[in-house]
Amino acid sequence: MKNVSRIARSRLAVTLVAVAAAVSGGHVMAADCHDTPSAGVDWSECTKKNLMLEGSDFEKANLAGTDLSQTSLKNANLAAANLEKATLIRAWLEGAKADGATFDKIEGYRAVFQDASARNSSFVSAELQRADFTGAQLYGANFEKAELGRATFERAVLTGARFALANLSRVDLSGASFGGPVDFDRAFMFLTRIEGLDLSAATGLQQSQIELACGDASTKLPSGLTMPKDWPCATD
């Protein structure tokens, strides 16, 4: 009887696995790193370094933990894609469409996002030192706790962006567009370039942050904050 019971349990286990496979569309195996680029592809934890993937469609793709170092994703569609913990060191994303994408905790040293669209995307706790966001559309993007040392945002649109607790040391925000509130709550702003910016609607800014940053007479500050006597800063 005990043997019969074990056989019954084994058959039940096999049946449950089959049912689970059917419910999930048969996707019970790990990501297939040999799949071609396509919307919804699962390349999680795959190595995709030094590739030319320009113009590829990765909408809603799972690229979590994927190594995309020095890979070209120029003009690629990354809308709503998941790139959490992906490696994007020196990757090129010029002109990419990444609205609603997740870039949380990525390694993106010297990644290039020039003219990319990343509206309402998340870069929480991302490593983005020396990243280039020139001309990027970053409306509503979340850079909370991101490491952005020496990154550039020249001509970027940052309306509604959040930089709470981010490291903005030596970041160049001059020339960026702030058409509404931007959150700088407890951001570290050592030598952050804010010359000529209209920050009158910014939230979270404190006088201590302004004292560390680099502005000039044309920088507009929120009510209650004053221009430091040592502005403008010397050329870095």
Rosetta blueprint (number, residue, H / E / L):
1 M L
2 K H
3 N H
4 V H
5 S H
6 R H
7 I H
8 A H
9 R H
10 S H
11 R H
12 L H
13 A H
14 V H
15 T H
16 L H
17 V H
18 A H
19 V H
20 A H
21 A H
22 A H
23 V H
24 S L
25 G L
26 G L
27 H L
28 V L
29 M L
30 A L
31 A L
32 D L
33 C L
34 H L
35 D L
36 T L
37 P L
38 S L
39 A L
40 G L
41 V L
42 D E
43 W L
44 S L
45 E L
46 C L
47 T E
48 K L
49 K L
50 N L
51 L L
52 M E
53 L L
54 E L
55 G L
56 S L
57 D E
58 F L
59 E L
60 K L
61 A L
62 N E
63 L L
64 A L
65 G L
66 T L
67 D E
68 L L
69 S L
70 Q L
71 T L
72 S E
73 L L
74 K L
75 N L
76 A L
77 N E
78 L L
79 A L
80 A L
81 A L
82 N E
83 L L
84 E L
85 K L
86 A L
87 T E
88 L L
89 I L
90 R L
91 A L
92 W E
93 L L
94 E L
95 G L
96 A L
97 K E
98 A L
99 D L
100 G L
101 A L
102 T E
103 F L
104 D L
105 K L
106 I L
107 E E
108 G L
109 Y L
110 R L
111 A L
112 V E
113 F L
114 Q L
115 D L
116 A L
117 S E
118 A L
119 R L
120 N L
121 S L
122 S E
123 F L
124 V L
125 S L
126 A L
127 E E
128 L L
129 Q L
130 R L
131 A L
132 D E
133 F L
134 T L
135 G L
136 A L
137 Q E
138 L L
139 Y L
140 G L
141 A L
142 N E
143 F L
144 E L
145 K L
146 A L
147 E E
148 L L
149 G L
150 R L
151 A L
152 T E
153 F L
154 E L
155 R L
156 A L
157 V E
158 L L
159 T L
160 G L
161 A L
162 R E
163 F L
164 A L
165 L L
166 A L
167 N E
168 L L
169 S L
170 R L
171 V L
172 D E
173 L L
174 S L
175 G L
176 A L
177 S E
178 F L
179 G L
180 G L
181 P L
182 V L
183 D E
184 F L
185 D L
186 R L
187 A L
188 F E
189 M L
190 F L
191 L L
192 T L
193 R E
194 I L
195 E L
196 G L
197 L L
198 D E
199 L L
200 S L
201 A L
202 A L
203 T E
204 G L
205 L L
206 Q L
207 Q H
208 S H
209 Q H
210 I H
211 E H
212 L H
213 A L
214 C E
215 G L
216 D L
217 A L
218 S L
219 T L
220 K E
221 L L
222 P L
223 S L
224 G L
225 L L
226 T L
227 M L
228 P L
229 K L
230 D L
231 W L
232 P L
233 C L
234 A L
235 T L
236 D L
